[in-house]
């Protein structure tokens, strides 16, 4: 069971990063950057990141692991942090500007489990794409 909202958000990011079977270095760097930068992670003991990630991996390896991780994470989040949860998942998956089918399915599953309307999730997705866009090569 996940007891802290910060741990729940990290679980959601870890699952986002591993939804295409492997966590890339860029995804790990993004997770660490979000933990360093976002106000919701103020006071989080960064030395616990590996422990929290391992707890997430252990839960994922159980029967129905993905559903169990998401249900436990969402249950640990106050409703007002549901849009934050979706936003951090999108941030992690969008880091390489190309989403694999598995990542798209994960975001769809997460979206269905959260109490967010489609307009909110679409705005989060567009904002992430805009933040990660690069200048075209000349």
N, CA, C and O atoms as a GROMACS GRO file, in nm:
protein
  552
    1UNK      N    1   0.084  -0.119   0.000
    1UNK     CA    2   0.000   0.000   0.000
    1UNK      C    3   0.088   0.125   0.000
    1UNK      O    4   0.191   0.128   0.067
    2UNK      N    5   0.049   0.224  -0.073
    2UNK     CA    6   0.123   0.349  -0.082
    2UNK      C    7   0.059   0.446   0.016
    2UNK      O    8  -0.061   0.471   0.009
    3UNK      N    9   0.139   0.502   0.106
    3UNK     CA   10   0.081   0.587   0.209
    3UNK      C   11   0.104   0.736   0.186
    3UNK      O   12   0.033   0.818   0.244
    4UNK      N   13   0.202   0.773   0.104
    4UNK     CA   14   0.234   0.913   0.086
    4UNK      C   15   0.204   0.957  -0.056
    4UNK      O   16   0.230   0.883  -0.152
    5UNK      N   17   0.150   1.077  -0.070
    5UNK     CA   18   0.116   1.130  -0.203
    5UNK      C   19   0.241   1.143  -0.290
    5UNK      O   20   0.236   1.116  -0.410
    6UNK      N   21   0.353   1.183  -0.230
    6UNK     CA   22   0.476   1.196  -0.309
    6UNK      C   23   0.521   1.060  -0.363
    6UNK      O   24   0.564   1.050  -0.478
    7UNK      N   25   0.512   0.957  -0.281
    7UNK     CA   26   0.546   0.822  -0.327
    7UNK      C   27   0.452   0.780  -0.440
    7UNK      O   28   0.495   0.718  -0.537
    8UNK      N   29   0.324   0.812  -0.425
    8UNK     CA   30   0.226   0.777  -0.528
    8UNK      C   31   0.262   0.842  -0.662
    8UNK      O   32   0.256   0.778  -0.766
    9UNK      N   33   0.299   0.968  -0.658
    9UNK     CA   34   0.339   1.038  -0.781
    9UNK      C   35   0.463   0.975  -0.843
    9UNK      O   36   0.474   0.963  -0.965
   10UNK      N   37   0.556   0.934  -0.759
   10UNK     CA   38   0.677   0.868  -0.810
   10UNK      C   39   0.642   0.734  -0.872
   10UNK      O   40   0.696   0.698  -0.977
   11UNK      N   41   0.552   0.659  -0.810
   11UNK     CA   42   0.509   0.532  -0.869
   11UNK      C   43   0.447   0.556  -1.006
   11UNK      O   44   0.476   0.482  -1.100
   12UNK      N   45   0.366   0.658  -1.019
   12UNK     CA   46   0.302   0.689  -1.147
   12UNK      C   47   0.408   0.725  -1.252
   12UNK      O   48   0.396   0.686  -1.368
   13UNK      N   49   0.512   0.798  -1.211
   13UNK     CA   50   0.620   0.832  -1.305
   13UNK      C   51   0.703   0.710  -1.342
   13UNK      O   52   0.741   0.694  -1.458
   14UNK      N   53   0.731   0.623  -1.245
   14UNK     CA   54   0.810   0.502  -1.272
   14UNK      C   55   0.735   0.413  -1.370
   14UNK      O   56   0.794   0.360  -1.464
   15UNK      N   57   0.606   0.396  -1.350
   15UNK     CA   58   0.527   0.314  -1.441
   15UNK      C   59   0.525   0.378  -1.580
   15UNK      O   60   0.533   0.307  -1.681
   16UNK      N   61   0.514   0.508  -1.586
   16UNK     CA   62   0.517   0.578  -1.716
   16UNK      C   63   0.649   0.551  -1.787
   16UNK      O   64   0.651   0.524  -1.907
   17UNK      N   65   0.758   0.558  -1.713
   17UNK     CA   66   0.891   0.538  -1.772
   17UNK      C   67   0.913   0.394  -1.817
   17UNK      O   68   0.983   0.370  -1.915
   18UNK      N   69   0.854   0.300  -1.747
   18UNK     CA   70   0.877   0.159  -1.780
   18UNK      C   71   0.764   0.099  -1.864
   18UNK      O   72   0.767  -0.020  -1.895
   19UNK      N   73   0.667   0.179  -1.902
   19UNK     CA   74   0.552   0.126  -1.975
   19UNK      C   75   0.590   0.070  -2.112
   19UNK      O   76   0.519  -0.015  -2.166
   20UNK      N   77   0.702   0.116  -2.167
   20UNK     CA   78   0.750   0.060  -2.294
   20UNK      C   79   0.860  -0.043  -2.271
   20UNK      O   80   0.942  -0.068  -2.359
   21UNK      N   81   0.862  -0.102  -2.153
   21UNK     CA   82   0.950  -0.212  -2.112
   21UNK      C   83   1.087  -0.171  -2.060
   21UNK      O   84   1.156  -0.254  -2.000
   22UNK      N   85   1.129  -0.050  -2.081
   22UNK     CA   86   1.262  -0.009  -2.033
   22UNK      C   87   1.260   0.139  -1.997
   22UNK      O   88   1.200   0.221  -2.067
   23UNK      N   89   1.329   0.172  -1.887
   23UNK     CA   90   1.340   0.312  -1.849
   23UNK      C   91   1.468   0.368  -1.912
   23UNK      O   92   1.578   0.318  -1.887
   24UNK      N   93   1.452   0.471  -1.992
   24UNK     CA   94   1.569   0.532  -2.056
   24UNK      C   95   1.637   0.627  -1.959
   24UNK      O   96   1.579   0.670  -1.859
   25UNK      N   97   1.760   0.660  -1.989
   25UNK     CA   98   1.835   0.757  -1.908
   25UNK      C   99   1.762   0.892  -1.908
   25UNK      O  100   1.755   0.959  -1.805
   26UNK      N  101   1.708   0.931  -2.023
   26UNK     CA  102   1.636   1.058  -2.032
   26UNK      C  103   1.512   1.058  -1.942
   26UNK      O  104   1.482   1.160  -1.880
   27UNK      N  105   1.442   0.945  -1.934
   27UNK     CA  106   1.325   0.937  -1.848
   27UNK      C  107   1.365   0.946  -1.701
   27UNK      O  108   1.298   1.013  -1.623
   28UNK      N  109   1.473   0.880  -1.663
   28UNK     CA  110   1.521   0.887  -1.526
   28UNK      C  111   1.563   1.029  -1.490
   28UNK      O  112   1.533   1.078  -1.381
   29UNK      N  113   1.633   1.094  -1.581
   29UNK     CA  114   1.675   1.234  -1.559
   29UNK      C  115   1.551   1.323  -1.542
   29UNK      O  116   1.550   1.412  -1.457
   30UNK      N  117   1.448   1.299  -1.624
   30UNK     CA  118   1.324   1.379  -1.614
   30UNK      C  119   1.257   1.357  -1.480
   30UNK      O  120   1.212   1.453  -1.418
   31UNK      N  121   1.250   1.234  -1.435
   31UNK     CA  122   1.188   1.205  -1.305
   31UNK      C  123   1.262   1.280  -1.195
   31UNK      O  124   1.199   1.346  -1.111
   32UNK      N  125   1.394   1.271  -1.194
   32UNK     CA  126   1.472   1.341  -1.093
   32UNK      C  127   1.453   1.492  -1.102
   32UNK      O  128   1.446   1.560  -1.000
   33UNK      N  129   1.446   1.545  -1.222
   33UNK     CA  130   1.426   1.689  -1.241
   33UNK      C  131   1.289   1.733  -1.189
   33UNK      O  132   1.277   1.838  -1.127
   34UNK      N  133   1.188   1.654  -1.214
   34UNK     CA  134   1.054   1.687  -1.164
   34UNK      C  135   1.051   1.685  -1.012
   34UNK      O  136   0.989   1.771  -0.949
   35UNK      N  137   1.118   1.587  -0.952
   35UNK     CA  138   1.125   1.581  -0.806
   35UNK      C  139   1.199   1.702  -0.751
   35UNK      O  140   1.161   1.756  -0.647
   36UNK      N  141   1.304   1.744  -0.819
   36UNK     CA  142   1.381   1.860  -0.775
   36UNK      C  143   1.304   1.991  -0.791
   36UNK      O  144   1.320   2.083  -0.711
   37UNK      N  145   1.220   2.000  -0.894
   37UNK     CA  146   1.162   2.127  -0.934
   37UNK      C  147   1.019   2.152  -0.887
   37UNK      O  148   0.984   2.266  -0.855
   38UNK      N  149   0.938   2.050  -0.882
   38UNK     CA  150   0.796   2.072  -0.854
   38UNK      C  151   0.769   2.094  -0.704
   38UNK      O  152   0.822   2.022  -0.620
   39UNK      N  153   0.686   2.193  -0.674
   39UNK     CA  154   0.653   2.222  -0.533
   39UNK      C  155   0.590   2.103  -0.459
   39UNK      O  156   0.606   2.092  -0.338
   40UNK      N  157   0.520   2.016  -0.530
   40UNK     CA  158   0.456   1.903  -0.465
   40UNK      C  159   0.558   1.808  -0.401
   40UNK      O  160   0.524   1.730  -0.312
   41UNK      N  161   0.683   1.814  -0.447
   41UNK     CA  162   0.788   1.728  -0.391
   41UNK      C  163   0.872   1.797  -0.285
   41UNK      O  164   0.972   1.741  -0.240
   42UNK      N  165   0.834   1.917  -0.244
   42UNK     CA  166   0.908   1.985  -0.138
   42UNK      C  167   0.909   1.896  -0.014
   42UNK      O  168   0.805   1.844   0.027
   43UNK      N  169   1.026   1.880   0.044
   43UNK     CA  170   1.038   1.798   0.164
   43UNK      C  171   1.061   1.650   0.136
   43UNK      O  172   1.083   1.573   0.229
   44UNK      N  173   1.055   1.610   0.010
   44UNK     CA  174   1.080   1.470  -0.021
   44UNK      C  175   1.227   1.438  -0.001
   44UNK      O  176   1.314   1.510  -0.050
   45UNK      N  177   1.255   1.332   0.071
   45UNK     CA  178   1.392   1.289   0.095
   45UNK      C  179   1.441   1.215  -0.029
   45UNK      O  180   1.404   1.100  -0.052
   46UNK      N  181   1.525   1.281  -0.109
   46UNK     CA  182   1.569   1.226  -0.237
   46UNK      C  183   1.648   1.096  -0.221
   46UNK      O  184   1.658   1.018  -0.316
   47UNK      N  185   1.702   1.073  -0.105
   47UNK     CA  186   1.774   0.948  -0.082
   47UNK      C  187   1.677   0.829  -0.082
   47UNK      O  188   1.721   0.714  -0.089
   48UNK      N  189   1.546   0.855  -0.072
   48UNK     CA  190   1.444   0.750  -0.073
   48UNK      C  191   1.400   0.711  -0.214
   48UNK      O  192   1.325   0.615  -0.230
   49UNK      N  193   1.446   0.783  -0.316
   49UNK     CA  194   1.397   0.758  -0.452
   49UNK      C  195   1.418   0.613  -0.495
   49UNK      O  196   1.326   0.551  -0.549
   50UNK      N  197   1.535   0.559  -0.472
   50UNK     CA  198   1.562   0.421  -0.511
   50UNK      C  199   1.469   0.325  -0.437
   50UNK      O  200   1.417   0.230  -0.497
   51UNK      N  201   1.449   0.348  -0.309
   51UNK     CA  202   1.359   0.263  -0.230
   51UNK      C  203   1.216   0.268  -0.285
   51UNK      O  204   1.152   0.164  -0.300
   52UNK      N  205   1.168   0.388  -0.315
   52UNK     CA  206   1.032   0.404  -0.367
   52UNK      C  207   1.020   0.336  -0.504
   52UNK      O  208   0.920   0.271  -0.533
   53UNK      N  209   1.122   0.352  -0.588
   53UNK     CA  210   1.122   0.289  -0.720
   53UNK      C  211   1.121   0.136  -0.707
   53UNK      O  212   1.051   0.068  -0.783
   54UNK      N  213   1.197   0.084  -0.613
   54UNK     CA  214   1.199  -0.062  -0.591
   54UNK      C  215   1.065  -0.113  -0.539
   54UNK      O  216   1.021  -0.221  -0.577
   55UNK      N  217   1.001  -0.036  -0.453
   55UNK     CA  218   0.867  -0.073  -0.404
   55UNK      C  219   0.770  -0.079  -0.521
   55UNK      O  220   0.686  -0.170  -0.529
   56UNK      N  221   0.781   0.016  -0.611
   56UNK     CA  222   0.694   0.018  -0.729
   56UNK      C  223   0.720  -0.105  -0.815
   56UNK      O  224   0.626  -0.170  -0.860
   57UNK      N  225   0.847  -0.136  -0.838
   57UNK     CA  226   0.882  -0.254  -0.918
   57UNK      C  227   0.828  -0.381  -0.855
   57UNK      O  228   0.777  -0.469  -0.925
   58UNK      N  229   0.838  -0.393  -0.723
   58UNK     CA  230   0.786  -0.510  -0.653
   58UNK      C  231   0.635  -0.523  -0.672
   58UNK      O  232   0.585  -0.633  -0.698
   59UNK      N  233   0.564  -0.413  -0.661
   59UNK     CA  234   0.419  -0.415  -0.682
   59UNK      C  235   0.384  -0.452  -0.826
   59UNK      O  236   0.288  -0.526  -0.850
   60UNK      N  237   0.460  -0.400  -0.920
   60UNK     CA  238   0.435  -0.430  -1.062
   60UNK      C  239   0.452  -0.578  -1.093
   60UNK      O  240   0.386  -0.631  -1.182
   61UNK      N  241   0.542  -0.644  -1.021
   61UNK     CA  242   0.568  -0.786  -1.046
   61UNK      C  243   0.462  -0.878  -0.988
   61UNK      O  244   0.460  -0.997  -1.019
   62UNK      N  245   0.373  -0.825  -0.905
   62UNK     CA  246   0.264  -0.905  -0.850
   62UNK      C  247   0.157  -0.931  -0.957
   62UNK      O  248   0.158  -0.868  -1.063
   63UNK      N  249   0.068  -1.023  -0.928
   63UNK     CA  250  -0.045  -1.050  -1.015
   63UNK      C  251  -0.129  -0.922  -1.029
   63UNK      O  252  -0.158  -0.857  -0.929
   64UNK      N  253  -0.167  -0.886  -1.151
   64UNK     CA  254  -0.240  -0.762  -1.178
   64UNK      C  255  -0.164  -0.640  -1.128
   64UNK      O  256  -0.224  -0.545  -1.077
   65UNK      N  257  -0.032  -0.644  -1.141
   65UNK     CA  258   0.055  -0.541  -1.084
   65UNK      C  259   0.024  -0.400  -1.130
   65UNK      O  260   0.020  -0.308  -1.048
   66UNK      N  261   0.003  -0.380  -1.259
   66UNK     CA  262  -0.021  -0.245  -1.310
   66UNK      C  263  -0.147  -0.185  -1.248
   66UNK      O  264  -0.144  -0.072  -1.198
   67UNK      N  265  -0.256  -0.260  -1.250
   67UNK     CA  266  -0.380  -0.209  -1.190
   67UNK      C  267  -0.363  -0.184  -1.041
   67UNK      O  268  -0.414  -0.085  -0.988
   68UNK      N  269  -0.292  -0.273  -0.973
   68UNK     CA  270  -0.273  -0.257  -0.829
   68UNK      C  271  -0.189  -0.133  -0.798
   68UNK      O  272  -0.220  -0.060  -0.704
   69UNK      N  273  -0.083  -0.110  -0.876
   69UNK     CA  274   0.000   0.009  -0.853
   69UNK      C  275  -0.082   0.135  -0.876
   69UNK      O  276  -0.081   0.226  -0.793
   70UNK      N  277  -0.154   0.139  -0.987
   70UNK     CA  278  -0.232   0.260  -1.017
   70UNK      C  279  -0.343   0.282  -0.915
   70UNK      O  280  -0.363   0.394  -0.869
   71UNK      N  281  -0.414   0.178  -0.880
   71UNK     CA  282  -0.522   0.192  -0.782
   71UNK      C  283  -0.468   0.239  -0.647
   71UNK      O  284  -0.528   0.326  -0.583
   72UNK      N  285  -0.355   0.183  -0.604
   72UNK     CA  286  -0.295   0.223  -0.475
   72UNK      C  287  -0.243   0.366  -0.483
   72UNK      O  288  -0.260   0.443  -0.389
   73UNK      N  289  -0.181   0.402  -0.595
   73UNK     CA  290  -0.128   0.538  -0.610
   73UNK      C  291  -0.242   0.640  -0.609
   73UNK      O  292  -0.233   0.742  -0.541
   74UNK      N  293  -0.346   0.613  -0.684
   74UNK     CA  294  -0.458   0.707  -0.692
   74UNK      C  295  -0.528   0.718  -0.557
   74UNK      O  296  -0.572   0.826  -0.518
   75UNK      N  297  -0.539   0.608  -0.486
   75UNK     CA  298  -0.601   0.610  -0.353
   75UNK      C  299  -0.520   0.694  -0.255
   75UNK      O  300  -0.575   0.753  -0.162
   76UNK      N  301  -0.387   0.701  -0.275
   76UNK     CA  302  -0.300   0.778  -0.185
   76UNK      C  303  -0.296   0.926  -0.220
   76UNK      O  304  -0.240   1.006  -0.145
   77UNK      N  305  -0.355   0.962  -0.333
   77UNK     CA  306  -0.351   1.103  -0.376
   77UNK      C  307  -0.476   1.178  -0.336
   77UNK      O  308  -0.587   1.127  -0.350
   78UNK      N  309  -0.459   1.300  -0.285
   78UNK     CA  310  -0.578   1.384  -0.269
   78UNK      C  311  -0.633   1.414  -0.409
   78UNK      O  312  -0.557   1.423  -0.505
   79UNK      N  313  -0.763   1.430  -0.419
   79UNK     CA  314  -0.824   1.453  -0.551
   79UNK      C  315  -0.762   1.571  -0.624
   79UNK      O  316  -0.751   1.570  -0.746
   80UNK      N  317  -0.723   1.674  -0.549
   80UNK     CA  318  -0.667   1.794  -0.614
   80UNK      C  319  -0.531   1.768  -0.679
   80UNK      O  320  -0.482   1.852  -0.754
   81UNK      N  321  -0.469   1.652  -0.651
   81UNK     CA  322  -0.341   1.617  -0.715
   81UNK      C  323  -0.357   1.521  -0.832
   81UNK      O  324  -0.257   1.474  -0.887
   82UNK      N  325  -0.480   1.490  -0.870
   82UNK     CA  326  -0.499   1.399  -0.982
   82UNK      C  327  -0.449   1.459  -1.113
   82UNK      O  328  -0.390   1.387  -1.195
   83UNK      N  329  -0.471   1.587  -1.134
   83UNK     CA  330  -0.418   1.649  -1.257
   83UNK      C  331  -0.265   1.653  -1.253
   83UNK      O  332  -0.200   1.641  -1.357
   84UNK      N  333  -0.208   1.669  -1.136
   84UNK     CA  334  -0.062   1.664  -1.120
   84UNK      C  335  -0.010   1.526  -1.155
   84UNK      O  336   0.092   1.512  -1.222
   85UNK      N  337  -0.080   1.423  -1.110
   85UNK     CA  338  -0.040   1.286  -1.140
   85UNK      C  339  -0.038   1.263  -1.291
   85UNK      O  340   0.057   1.205  -1.344
   86UNK      N  341  -0.140   1.307  -1.359
   86UNK     CA  342  -0.145   1.289  -1.504
   86UNK      C  343  -0.035   1.371  -1.571
   86UNK      O  344   0.029   1.326  -1.666
   87UNK      N  345  -0.014   1.492  -1.520
   87UNK     CA  346   0.088   1.579  -1.579
   87UNK      C  347   0.229   1.520  -1.566
   87UNK      O  348   0.307   1.525  -1.661
   88UNK      N  349   0.262   1.463  -1.451
   88UNK     CA  350   0.397   1.406  -1.437
   88UNK      C  351   0.413   1.281  -1.522
   88UNK      O  352   0.522   1.254  -1.573
   89UNK      N  353   0.307   1.204  -1.539
   89UNK     CA  354   0.314   1.086  -1.626
   89UNK      C  355   0.337   1.130  -1.771
   89UNK      O  356   0.418   1.070  -1.842
   90UNK      N  357   0.267   1.233  -1.814
   90UNK     CA  358   0.284   1.284  -1.950
   90UNK      C  359   0.424   1.340  -1.967
   90UNK      O  360   0.488   1.318  -2.071
   91UNK      N  361   0.473   1.412  -1.868
   91UNK     CA  362   0.609   1.468  -1.876
   91UNK      C  363   0.713   1.360  -1.897
   91UNK      O  364   0.805   1.376  -1.978
   92UNK      N  365   0.700   1.251  -1.827
   92UNK     CA  366   0.798   1.143  -1.838
   92UNK      C  367   0.787   1.074  -1.974
   92UNK      O  368   0.889   1.045  -2.036
   93UNK      N  369   0.666   1.048  -2.020
   93UNK     CA  370   0.652   0.980  -2.149
   93UNK      C  371   0.687   1.070  -2.267
   93UNK      O  372   0.729   1.021  -2.372
   94UNK      N  373   0.670   1.200  -2.251
   94UNK     CA  374   0.693   1.293  -2.362
   94UNK      C  375   0.838   1.337  -2.376
   94UNK      O  376   0.870   1.414  -2.467
   95UNK      N  377   0.925   1.291  -2.290
   95UNK     CA  378   1.062   1.340  -2.287
   95UNK      C  379   1.134   1.319  -2.420
   95UNK      O  380   1.221   1.398  -2.457
   96UNK      N  381   1.100   1.213  -2.492
   96UNK     CA  382   1.167   1.189  -2.621
   96UNK      C  383   1.081   1.231  -2.741
   96UNK      O  384   1.119   1.205  -2.855
   97UNK      N  385   0.969   1.294  -2.717
   97UNK     CA  386   0.877   1.345  -2.821
   97UNK      C  387   0.818   1.237  -2.909
   97UNK      O  388   0.757   1.268  -3.012
   98UNK      N  389   0.834   1.113  -2.873
   98UNK     CA  390   0.772   1.003  -2.947
   98UNK      C  391   0.717   0.904  -2.847
   98UNK      O  392   0.792   0.850  -2.766
   99UNK      N  393   0.589   0.881  -2.852
   99UNK     CA  394   0.527   0.788  -2.758
   99UNK      C  395   0.502   0.654  -2.825
   99UNK      O  396   0.438   0.646  -2.930
  100UNK      N  397   0.554   0.549  -2.763
  100UNK     CA  398   0.530   0.413  -2.810
  100UNK      C  399   0.385   0.377  -2.779
  100UNK      O  400   0.320   0.441  -2.696
  101UNK      N  401   0.334   0.273  -2.847
  101UNK     CA  402   0.196   0.229  -2.823
  101UNK      C  403   0.172   0.196  -2.676
  101UNK      O  404   0.066   0.226  -2.623
  102UNK      N  405   0.271   0.134  -2.611
  102UNK     CA  406   0.255   0.098  -2.470
  102UNK      C  407   0.241   0.222  -2.382
  102UNK      O  408   0.163   0.221  -2.287
  103UNK      N  409   0.314   0.327  -2.415
  103UNK     CA  410   0.304   0.451  -2.338
  103UNK      C  411   0.168   0.516  -2.358
  103UNK      O  412   0.108   0.566  -2.263
  104UNK      N  413   0.119   0.513  -2.480
  104UNK     CA  414  -0.014   0.568  -2.508
  104UNK      C  415  -0.122   0.489  -2.434
  104UNK      O  416  -0.215   0.548  -2.379
  105UNK      N  417  -0.107   0.358  -2.432
  105UNK     CA  418  -0.204   0.275  -2.359
  105UNK      C  419  -0.198   0.302  -2.209
  105UNK      O  420  -0.302   0.306  -2.142
  106UNK      N  421  -0.077   0.322  -2.156
  106UNK     CA  422  -0.064   0.353  -2.014
  106UNK      C  423  -0.134   0.485  -1.981
  106UNK      O  424  -0.209   0.494  -1.884
  107UNK      N  425  -0.109   0.586  -2.062
  107UNK     CA  426  -0.172   0.717  -2.038
  107UNK      C  427  -0.324   0.706  -2.047
  107UNK      O  428  -0.397   0.770  -1.970
  108UNK      N  429  -0.373   0.626  -2.141
  108UNK     CA  430  -0.517   0.606  -2.153
  108UNK      C  431  -0.573   0.537  -2.029
  108UNK      O  432  -0.678   0.576  -1.978
  109UNK      N  433  -0.503   0.434  -1.981
  109UNK     CA  434  -0.545   0.364  -1.861
  109UNK      C  435  -0.545   0.458  -1.740
  109UNK      O  436  -0.640   0.460  -1.662
  110UNK      N  437  -0.439   0.536  -1.726
  110UNK     CA  438  -0.430   0.632  -1.616
  110UNK      C  439  -0.542   0.734  -1.625
  110UNK      O  440  -0.606   0.766  -1.525
  111UNK      N  441  -0.564   0.786  -1.744
  111UNK     CA  442  -0.670   0.885  -1.766
  111UNK      C  443  -0.805   0.829  -1.725
  111UNK      O  444  -0.886   0.898  -1.664
  112UNK      N  445  -0.830   0.702  -1.759
  112UNK     CA  446  -0.958   0.639  -1.725
  112UNK      C  447  -0.975   0.620  -1.574
  112UNK      O  448  -1.087   0.622  -1.524
  113UNK      N  449  -0.864   0.600  -1.503
  113UNK     CA  450  -0.872   0.576  -1.359
  113UNK      C  451  -0.881   0.706  -1.278
  113UNK      O  452  -0.928   0.705  -1.164
  114UNK      N  453  -0.836   0.815  -1.336
  114UNK     CA  454  -0.840   0.944  -1.265
  114UNK      C  455  -0.974   1.013  -1.287
  114UNK      O  456  -1.045   0.985  -1.383
  115UNK      N  457  -1.007   1.102  -1.196
  115UNK     CA  458  -1.132   1.179  -1.208
  115UNK      C  459  -1.106   1.310  -1.279
  115UNK      O  460  -1.126   1.418  -1.224
  116UNK      N  461  -1.060   1.299  -1.404
  116UNK     CA  462  -1.028   1.418  -1.484
  116UNK      C  463  -1.111   1.417  -1.611
  116UNK      O  464  -1.137   1.312  -1.670
  117UNK      N  465  -1.152   1.535  -1.652
  117UNK     CA  466  -1.227   1.542  -1.777
  117UNK      C  467  -1.131   1.543  -1.896
  117UNK      O  468  -1.012   1.572  -1.881
  118UNK      N  469  -1.183   1.511  -2.011
  118UNK     CA  470  -1.101   1.498  -2.132
  118UNK      C  471  -1.035   1.631  -2.170
  118UNK      O  472  -0.923   1.630  -2.221
  119UNK      N  473  -1.100   1.743  -2.146
  119UNK     CA  474  -1.042   1.873  -2.178
  119UNK      C  475  -0.917   1.900  -2.095
  119UNK      O  476  -0.818   1.952  -2.146
  120UNK      N  477  -0.920   1.865  -1.968
  120UNK     CA  478  -0.805   1.883  -1.880
  120UNK      C  479  -0.688   1.796  -1.926
  120UNK      O  480  -0.575   1.844  -1.935
  121UNK      N  481  -0.715   1.669  -1.955
  121UNK     CA  482  -0.606   1.581  -1.998
  121UNK      C  483  -0.548   1.625  -2.132
  121UNK      O  484  -0.428   1.616  -2.154
  122UNK      N  485  -0.634   1.672  -2.222
  122UNK     CA  486  -0.584   1.720  -2.352
  122UNK      C  487  -0.496   1.843  -2.334
  122UNK      O  488  -0.394   1.855  -2.401
  123UNK      N  489  -0.534   1.933  -2.245
  123UNK     CA  490  -0.453   2.053  -2.220
  123UNK      C  491  -0.317   2.015  -2.162
  123UNK      O  492  -0.215   2.074  -2.199
  124UNK      N  493  -0.314   1.917  -2.072
  124UNK     CA  494  -0.188   1.872  -2.014
  124UNK      C  495  -0.099   1.813  -2.123
  124UNK      O  496   0.021   1.840  -2.126
  125UNK      N  497  -0.156   1.734  -2.212
  125UNK     CA  498  -0.081   1.672  -2.321
  125UNK      C  499  -0.023   1.776  -2.417
  125UNK      O  500   0.093   1.767  -2.456
  126UNK      N  501  -0.104   1.874  -2.455
  126UNK     CA  502  -0.057   1.980  -2.547
  126UNK      C  503   0.054   2.062  -2.481
  126UNK      O  504   0.153   2.095  -2.546
  127UNK      N  505   0.038   2.094  -2.354
  127UNK     CA  506   0.140   2.172  -2.284
  127UNK      C  507   0.272   2.096  -2.276
  127UNK      O  508   0.379   2.156  -2.290
  128UNK      N  509   0.267   1.967  -2.253
  128UNK     CA  510   0.390   1.887  -2.246
  128UNK      C  511   0.459   1.884  -2.382
  128UNK      O  512   0.581   1.900  -2.390
  129UNK      N  513   0.382   1.864  -2.488
  129UNK     CA  514   0.443   1.866  -2.622
  129UNK      C  515   0.509   2.000  -2.650
  129UNK      O  516   0.618   2.005  -2.706
  130UNK      N  517   0.445   2.108  -2.612
  130UNK     CA  518   0.500   2.242  -2.635
  130UNK      C  519   0.630   2.261  -2.557
  130UNK      O  520   0.725   2.321  -2.608
  131UNK      N  521   0.636   2.212  -2.433
  131UNK     CA  522   0.757   2.227  -2.351
  131UNK      C  523   0.875   2.145  -2.404
  131UNK      O  524   0.990   2.184  -2.384
  132UNK      N  525   0.848   2.035  -2.468
  132UNK     CA  526   0.954   1.945  -2.513
  132UNK      C  527   0.996   1.967  -2.659
  132UNK      O  528   1.089   1.904  -2.708
  133UNK      N  529   0.927   2.055  -2.726
  133UNK     CA  530   0.955   2.078  -2.868
  133UNK      C  531   1.092   2.141  -2.887
  133UNK      O  532   1.137   2.222  -2.805
  134UNK      N  533   1.158   2.103  -2.995
  134UNK     CA  534   1.289   2.157  -3.030
  134UNK      C  535   1.279   2.238  -3.158
  134UNK      O  536   1.184   2.222  -3.235
  135UNK      N  537   1.378   2.324  -3.179
  135UNK     CA  538   1.384   2.397  -3.305
  135UNK      C  539   1.412   2.300  -3.419
  135UNK      O  540   1.488   2.205  -3.402
  136UNK      N  541   1.351   2.323  -3.535
  136UNK     CA  542   1.382   2.236  -3.648
  136UNK      C  543   1.526   2.254  -3.692
  136UNK      O  544   1.582   2.364  -3.684
  137UNK      N  545   1.587   2.145  -3.739
  137UNK     CA  546   1.724   2.156  -3.787
  137UNK      C  547   1.725   2.228  -3.921
  137UNK      O  548   1.632   2.215  -4.001
  138UNK      N  549   1.828   2.301  -3.943
  138UNK     CA  550   1.833   2.383  -4.065
  138UNK      C  551   1.920   2.323  -4.169
  138UNK      O  552   1.935   2.380  -4.277
   0.00000   0.00000   0.00000
